[in-house]
């Protein structure tokens, strides 16, 4: 097993919680950036592994977010140790922050950064920050949140903002750092990359590809249907990653799930700036795949 090269920490996450985790052969680690298809991939793994659309527990219990600080590490470890089935575990940590075990499968979902940023903007307005602070032992907010600019003004600022990518993983540099690392590993036999747009256009094909790669039975039409974005939205109470009351509205977590909105919000100058900035942060072959 390769030890992580980096440690990622924030107010509510710490990738060091992976160190010492007792993997089992066949475990699946789902590594994505925020709002890039994490819950979608968790549901895909759930129906592929369990072979049913009727999940025996809420998705967040079946597939815990191991490095989230809202629960003690030992509690999460114990829950995973008690699972008799093949395990599928969530993280927002890039693969260079997770132990790499040759007997474990890793899957990274990539989404166009502009679409991810739009979803991130909307999710920020749906978070109960007082509840999040309570769960992570942080001081409760004492002032109301500052009004945010409209999305059309916020998005160009997100593109332009200079930041340390390892400290701000949901920035544009952070998103592309995560994907650069995964892209460099794409030929490794236990690392799979999935494009969010492929889940939109050929969900069944992508599910069959992953099932074949992981040695699982190919899903029938009913399992593919259960993993569609629309059906997941209908079951938000069971599938939204919020068993502890962090979201103001669970239904709003599954807001849209579409593709192309980010680009449509930018004028030609702002879009050209995004493309120029992206070229400084990622290699051409990754961007060609990511932006298609």
Protein Blocks (a to p, Z undefined) as FASTA:
>chain_A
ZZdfbdcddfkbcfklmgopacdehiacddddehihpmmmmmmmmmmmnopabdfbdfkl
mmccfkbckbcfklmmmmmmmpmbdcddddfbdfklcccdfkbccddddddfklmmmmmm
mmmmmpcfklmmmmnopacdfbdcdddddfklmmmmmmmpgcdfklmmmbmklmmmmmmm
mmmmmmpmkbccddfklmmmmmmlmmmmmmmmnopacddfklmmmmpmklmmmmmmmmpc
cfnopafblklmmmnopahjlmmmpcfklmmmmmmmmmmmocfklmmmmmZZ
